[in-house]
Amino acid sequence: MDKGYRLSAATGIHKGDREYQQDQVALLAHPRIPGCVMGVVADGMGGRAGGRKASDQVLLTSRQLFERYAPDSEDGSTTLRQIGEEAHLVIKLTAIAAEQEPHSTIAAFIINPGGECHWMHSGDSRLYHFRGPTLLRRTKDHSYVQALVDQGELTDDEALVHPKSNVLLGCLGTEAEPELATHCIPQLQIGDSLLACSDGLWHYFTTEELGSVLHSLPPREASEFLVEKARSRAMGGGDNLALAIVKVEPPVPNKAPVGSGFAPLP
């Protein structure tokens, strides 16, 4: 990384076979700090209007706090936790005012200039960190079936088809304070990929498949492929899905390095 790097990125979103879209996704370049990037995925729940309001609030809070974020003096994990806490509070207030029960997951990351990365999640939207096609780390779902897997009562494959696979033990907007799990990657490397996605996407892929796709395809092509393949595998019963991909690539010759080539794609 001494010679700099370039970030390429893409998002994808589809309402699946649902009547309405409650997933939301955004990739944000910092308004003042070149090479500082944020990605966020939110999967809203709580009826037609309630779930969308919740996921919209996650994105609004993320954007507002990220614009004020100062990577030289502030900790990325602390900022992400603040985003989760504030979005959680506002979603709860929305529920009181509207007599609804909106909730939302969150999976978010911040990449600082120089390659440090922080991430945070709550619920069953996931974050993956690949080096080449190999998984280095992913988040652990805050869900009923994940708890059973942790206790040795289910395998990962059995969890996918369990009748309570959609039951969450924590997310934003609940009565109890949500678990906001954070992680820091001290230094991203050229060849690394980050994926944030909702369960409407990851449910249809093995980790090996995700790593292979992200390694072999540019972000926009990878996003399009994963959305199309998830839709095919859902066979008419697919949930909303959303994803954000960022890849760390060598700098373009004769161009300014260190993240200045970030270009989020639709």
C-alpha positions in Angstrom: 0.0 0.0 0.0 3.1 2.3 0.1 2.4 3.2 -3.5 -1.2 4.0 -3.0 -4.4 2.3 -4.2 -7.7 2.9 -5.9 -11.2 2.1 -4.7 -13.8 0.9 -7.2 -17.3 0.3 -6.0 -20.9 -0.5 -6.9 -24.3 -1.0 -5.3 -27.3 -3.2 -6.2 -30.9 -3.3 -5.1 -34.0 -5.2 -6.1 -37.4 -5.6 -4.5 -37.4 -9.3 -5.3 -40.8 -10.8 -5.4 -42.2 -8.5 -2.7 -44.8 -5.9 -3.4 -42.7 -3.1 -2.0 -39.0 -2.2 -1.3 -37.8 -1.9 2.3 -34.1 -2.5 1.7 -31.9 0.5 1.2 -28.2 1.0 0.3 -25.8 3.8 -0.2 -22.1 4.4 -1.0 -20.9 7.8 0.2 -17.7 9.7 -0.6 -16.8 12.1 2.3 -17.5 15.7 1.2 -14.2 17.0 2.5 -11.8 14.1 2.9 -10.5 12.4 -0.3 -10.3 8.7 0.0 -12.8 8.5 2.9 -15.7 6.3 2.0 -18.8 4.9 3.7 -21.1 2.1 2.7 -24.4 1.2 4.4 -27.1 -1.4 3.9 -30.4 -1.4 5.8 -33.2 -4.0 5.7 -36.4 -2.5 7.0 -39.2 -4.4 8.7 -42.6 -3.4 10.0 -45.3 -3.3 7.3 -45.4 -1.5 4.0 -44.6 2.0 5.4 -43.0 1.2 8.7 -40.1 -0.9 7.3 -39.2 1.7 4.6 -39.3 4.5 7.1 -36.9 2.6 9.3 -34.4 1.8 6.6 -34.7 5.4 5.2 -33.9 6.7 8.7 -30.8 4.5 8.9 -29.5 6.0 5.6 -30.4 9.6 6.7 -28.6 9.2 10.0 -25.6 7.6 8.3 -25.3 10.4 5.8 -25.6 13.2 8.4 -23.0 11.8 10.8 -20.6 10.7 8.1 -20.5 14.2 6.7 -19.4 15.5 10.1 -16.9 12.6 10.6 -13.2 13.7 11.0 -11.0 10.7 10.5 -7.9 12.5 11.8 -9.4 13.0 15.2 -12.3 10.6 15.5 -12.6 6.8 15.7 -14.5 5.2 12.9 -16.0 2.5 15.1 -17.2 5.1 17.6 -18.9 7.0 14.7 -20.6 3.9 13.4 -21.9 3.0 16.9 -23.2 6.6 17.2 -25.0 6.1 13.8 -26.6 2.9 15.1 -27.6 4.4 18.4 -29.2 7.5 16.9 -31.0 5.6 14.2 -32.3 3.2 16.8 -33.7 6.0 18.9 -35.4 7.8 16.0 -36.9 4.6 14.7 -38.4 3.9 18.2 -39.8 7.5 18.3 -41.3 6.9 14.9 -43.1 3.8 16.2 -44.6 5.8 19.0 -45.8 8.6 16.8 -47.2 6.4 14.0 -48.4 3.4 16.1 -46.3 1.1 13.9 -43.5 -1.3 14.8 -40.7 -0.3 12.4 -37.3 -2.0 12.7 -34.2 -2.2 10.6 -30.9 -4.0 10.3 -27.7 -2.2 9.6 -24.4 -3.2 8.0 -22.1 -0.3 7.5 -18.4 0.3 7.0 -16.0 3.3 6.8 -12.8 3.3 4.9 -10.3 5.9 6.1 -7.6 7.5 3.8 -4.7 5.2 4.0 -6.7 2.0 4.1 -7.9 1.6 7.7 -11.5 0.2 7.7 -14.1 0.0 10.5 -17.4 -1.8 10.3 -20.6 -2.2 12.4 -23.7 -4.3 12.1 -26.9 -5.2 13.9 -29.4 -7.8 12.8 -28.8 -10.3 9.9 -27.5 -8.0 7.2 -23.9 -9.0 6.7 -20.4 -7.6 6.1 -17.7 -9.7 4.4 -14.0 -9.1 4.0 -12.2 -11.1 1.2 -8.6 -11.1 0.2 -8.7 -12.4 -3.4 -11.3 -15.1 -3.3 -10.6 -16.1 0.3 -12.8 -15.0 3.2 -10.9 -13.3 6.0 -13.9 -12.4 8.2 -17.6 -11.9 8.1 -20.1 -10.7 10.7 -22.2 -13.0 12.8 -25.9 -12.6 12.5 -28.0 -11.5 15.5 -30.6 -14.1 14.9 -32.3 -17.1 16.4 -30.8 -19.7 14.0 -27.3 -18.2 14.5 -27.7 -18.7 18.3 -28.6 -22.4 17.6 -25.5 -22.7 15.3 -23.4 -21.2 18.1 -24.8 -23.8 20.5 -24.0 -26.7 18.1 -27.7 -27.5 17.6 -27.7 -26.5 13.9 -25.3 -26.5 11.0 -24.9 -23.4 8.8 -26.7 -25.3 6.0 -29.6 -26.3 8.3 -29.9 -22.7 9.5 -30.6 -21.6 6.0 -33.8 -23.7 5.7 -34.9 -23.5 9.3 -38.6 -22.2 9.6 -37.4 -19.5 12.0 -34.4 -18.3 10.0 -35.9 -14.8 9.7 -36.3 -14.3 13.5 -33.9 -11.7 14.8 -32.6 -11.4 18.3 -31.5 -7.8 17.8 -31.8 -4.9 15.4 -32.6 -1.2 15.4 -36.0 0.0 16.7 -36.5 -2.8 19.3 -37.5 -2.2 22.9 -34.2 -3.5 24.1 -31.0 -1.7 23.2 -29.6 -3.4 20.1 -26.2 -5.1 19.9 -23.9 -3.0 17.7 -21.0 -5.2 16.8 -17.9 -3.5 15.5 -14.6 -4.6 14.0 -11.5 -2.8 12.7 -9.3 -3.9 9.7 -6.1 -2.1 10.4 -5.0 -2.0 6.8 -6.8 -3.0 3.6 -4.6 -4.5 0.9 -4.7 -4.4 -2.8 -6.8 -7.3 -3.9 -9.2 -7.0 -0.9 -13.0 -6.7 -1.3 -15.7 -5.6 1.1 -19.3 -6.7 0.7 -22.3 -5.4 2.7 -25.6 -7.1 1.9 -29.0 -8.0 3.3 -30.2 -11.5 3.8 -32.2 -11.3 0.6 -28.8 -11.7 -1.2 -26.5 -13.7 1.0 -29.1 -16.4 1.6 -28.6 -17.7 -1.9 -24.8 -18.0 -2.0 -22.0 -19.9 -0.3 -19.1 -17.9 1.0 -16.9 -19.5 -1.6 -19.3 -18.4 -4.4 -19.3 -14.8 -3.1 -15.5 -14.7 -2.8 -15.1 -16.1 -6.4 -17.5 -13.5 -7.9 -16.0 -10.5 -6.1 -12.4 -11.6 -7.0 -13.1 -12.3 -10.7 -15.5 -9.5 -11.7 -15.4 -5.7 -11.4 -17.8 -4.4 -8.8 -20.6 -3.3 -11.2 -20.5 -6.7 -13.0 -20.3 -8.5 -9.7 -23.3 -6.7 -8.4 -25.3 -7.3 -11.5 -24.4 -11.0 -11.5 -25.2 -11.5 -7.9 -28.6 -9.8 -8.2 -29.5 -11.8 -11.2 -28.3 -15.1 -9.7 -30.2 -14.5 -6.4 -33.4 -13.7 -8.4 -33.0 -17.0 -10.3 -32.3 -19.1 -7.2 -35.3 -17.6 -5.4 -37.6 -19.2 -7.9 -40.3 -16.6 -7.4 -40.1 -16.3 -3.7 -37.3 -13.8 -3.2 -37.1 -11.1 -0.6 -35.9 -7.6 -1.1 -32.1 -7.5 -1.5 -29.4 -4.8 -1.4 -25.6 -4.9 -1.6 -22.6 -2.6 -1.7 -19.2 -3.7 -3.0 -15.8 -2.0 -2.7 -12.6 -3.4 -4.2 -9.1 -2.2 -3.4 -7.1 -2.0 -6.7 -3.7 -0.7 -7.9 -3.6 3.0 -8.6 -4.1 4.2 -12.2 -0.7 5.2 -13.7 -0.2 9.0 -13.6 -3.2 9.5 -11.3 -3.3 10.6 -7.7 -3.3 7.5 -5.5 -4.6 6.7 -2.0 -8.3 6.3 -2.7 -8.8 9.3 -4.8 -10.1 7.1 -7.6 -13.3 6.2 -5.7 -16.2 6.0 -8.1 -19.4 4.6 -6.8 -21.4 3.0 -9.6 -25.2 2.6 -9.9 
